[in-house]
Amino acid sequence: MEDSPTDSQKDFSQLLCIIEQLRGEQGCPWDRKQTPQTLKRYLLEECQELIEAIDAQQREGICEEIGDVLFLLGFLISIYAEQGHFSASDTFHGIISKMIRRHPHVFAGQSVS
């Protein structure tokens, strides 16, 4: 049941587009007024729900809660990008570089493209 990287990339890109639309001029008033500070409580709640689903070994719940956490992370990326602080690519390149750097035994000689 594995998605191809292309499917996953398209899906994540679509999620970011949905977030942009929600926060856009014609978007949802609630989503438009959110800030990193207001999202903290939801991030904590969703992470706690994910932990509970993992503890209960509820695969469907785990999948749903991962989606909720991923949505909030994308939401935060979008807010910071709107403010000109960093982009989604900056976030991805940062974590990719860190993982490659921390796992030289796996990624010997590889760098971020």
C-alpha positions as CSV (number, residue, x, y, z in Angstrom):
1,M,0.0,0.0,0.0
2,E,3.0,2.2,-0.5
3,D,2.6,5.4,-2.5
4,S,5.2,6.3,-5.1
5,P,7.3,9.4,-4.2
6,T,5.5,11.2,-7.0
7,D,2.1,10.5,-5.5
8,S,3.2,11.6,-2.1
9,Q,4.8,14.7,-3.4
10,K,1.6,15.6,-5.3
11,D,-0.5,14.9,-2.2
12,F,1.7,17.1,0.0
13,S,1.8,19.8,-2.6
14,Q,-2.0,19.7,-2.7
15,L,-2.2,19.9,1.1
16,L,0.0,23.1,1.1
17,C,-2.2,24.5,-1.7
18,I,-5.4,23.8,0.4
19,I,-3.7,25.6,3.4
20,E,-2.9,28.6,1.2
21,Q,-6.5,28.7,-0.1
22,L,-7.9,28.4,3.5
23,R,-5.6,31.4,4.5
24,G,-6.2,33.3,1.3
25,E,-8.4,36.4,0.8
26,Q,-11.4,34.3,0.0
27,G,-10.5,31.6,2.5
28,C,-11.9,30.6,5.9
29,P,-12.0,33.5,8.5
30,W,-11.0,31.1,11.3
31,D,-7.9,29.8,9.4
32,R,-7.0,33.4,8.3
33,K,-6.7,34.6,11.8
34,Q,-4.6,31.8,13.1
35,T,-1.0,32.5,14.3
36,P,1.8,30.2,15.5
37,Q,0.7,31.1,19.0
38,T,-2.9,30.2,18.5
39,L,-1.9,26.9,16.8
40,K,0.3,25.7,19.7
41,R,-2.7,24.3,21.6
42,Y,-4.0,22.4,18.6
43,L,-0.5,21.0,17.9
44,L,-0.3,19.7,21.4
45,E,-3.8,18.2,21.3
46,E,-3.1,16.5,18.0
47,C,0.2,15.1,19.1
48,Q,-1.4,13.8,22.3
49,E,-4.2,12.1,20.2
50,L,-1.5,10.6,18.0
51,I,0.4,9.2,21.0
52,E,-2.9,7.8,22.3
53,A,-3.6,6.1,18.9
54,I,-0.1,4.7,18.9
55,D,-0.4,3.4,22.4
56,A,-3.8,1.8,21.5
57,Q,-2.2,0.4,18.2
58,Q,-5.2,1.8,16.3
59,R,-3.8,1.9,12.7
60,E,-6.7,4.0,11.3
61,G,-6.5,6.4,14.2
62,I,-2.7,6.7,13.8
63,C,-3.1,7.5,10.1
64,E,-5.7,10.1,10.8
65,E,-3.7,11.8,13.6
66,I,-0.5,11.8,11.6
67,G,-2.6,13.7,9.0
68,D,-3.8,16.1,11.5
69,V,-0.3,16.8,12.8
70,L,1.0,17.1,9.3
71,F,-1.7,19.6,8.5
72,L,-0.8,21.7,11.4
73,L,2.9,21.6,10.5
74,G,2.0,22.6,6.9
75,F,-0.1,25.4,8.4
76,L,2.8,26.7,10.4
77,I,5.1,26.5,7.4
78,S,2.6,28.5,5.5
79,I,2.3,31.2,8.1
80,Y,6.0,31.6,8.4
81,A,6.4,31.7,4.6
82,E,3.7,34.4,4.4
83,Q,5.7,36.4,6.8
84,G,8.8,35.9,4.7
85,H,10.8,34.0,7.4
86,F,11.3,30.7,5.5
87,S,9.7,28.5,2.9
88,A,8.5,24.9,2.9
89,S,11.7,24.1,0.8
90,D,13.8,25.7,3.5
91,T,12.2,23.4,6.1
92,F,12.7,20.3,4.0
93,H,16.3,21.1,3.0
94,G,17.1,21.8,6.7
95,I,15.8,18.4,7.9
96,I,17.3,16.5,4.9
97,S,20.7,18.1,5.5
98,K,20.5,17.2,9.2
99,M,19.5,13.6,8.6
100,I,22.3,13.1,6.1
101,R,24.8,14.7,8.4
102,R,23.6,12.6,11.4
103,H,23.7,9.3,9.5
104,P,27.1,9.2,7.7
105,H,27.0,5.4,7.9
106,V,24.0,5.4,5.7
107,F,24.5,8.4,3.4
108,A,28.3,8.4,3.0
109,G,29.2,10.9,0.3
110,Q,25.7,12.1,-0.3
111,S,24.6,15.7,0.1
112,V,21.4,17.7,-0.3
113,S,20.4,18.2,-3.9
